[in-house]
């Protein structure tokens, strides 16, 4: 059974998975699909057709615009924005208001276990790799590799993180998680688990 706050605006055409919680003033639009055990924070926005896997957390006032797809276990921090328009305009070149037909929506894809820090902005179309971490306030304009730690404006890789989210320490040719002891190897700018 899911929990939906009385002040939340949840479309009857959305699907809310078992055990999911939608908190005060959040909006979940038509055709959005939330997996099991998701948490949608106060004032968050989930656009039409957005897909969240199981165990995702979307924190307060985050904006997840369609057609974003979040894999299981994704964390979206407070006030994060996942955009959906490469060339944003309110009007067409002749000055008339744009309609749905004038708009080519592109989305942000966030792979399993990734985390996006508070007030970060991901400019679609981009993919955030599995278990990657986007630092708070970063602006992501290019795809982020699995396990990458990115920061800055524009965001660039500043390190690697493991599944526990802690920055990895280099030990010889391996990268090691100080929390779990898990080992990773870097090959051609990509990190993989040993």
C-alpha positions, 0 to 999 in steps of 0.5 A: 500500500502506498501513502499519499499526502492529502495536499499532494496532486497525484494524477489518477492516470499515474501508477504508484508502486506498493510502499511508495510515499508522496509527500505534501505539495508534490505533483505526480503527473499523468502516465508517470510510473513509480516503482515500489518503495519510492519517496517523493518529497515535499513540493517535488514534481514528477512529469508526465510519463516519467519512470522511476524504478523501485527504491528511488528517492526524489527529495524536496522541490526536485523537478523531474521533467518528462521523459526522464527515466530513473533506474532502481535505487536512484537518489535525486537531491533537494531542488535538483532539476532534470531538464527536457528541452535542448532549445527552450523557447516559449514561442515559435519564430513567428511569435506564437505560443509553442504547442506540444507539436512544436516541442521535441522533448529529450530526457535525462536517464539515471542508471541504477544507484546513482546520486545527484546532489542538491541543486544540481542541474542535468541538461538533457539529453544526458545519461548519469551512469550506474552508481555515479555521484553528481556533486551538489550544484553541478551542471551536467552537460555530458554523459557521466560514466558509471562510478564517476564523481563529477563536480563543477560548472560544467561538471567534470570527473574529479574522482571515482566512487563505489556503491557505498558512495564514498570516494575511492582510494587508489592502491597501485592499479586498483581503486578501493572503497574505504567503507566496504573494501570493494575493489575496482579497476580503471580501463580506458577512462571507465571503472569496473568492479573487480 
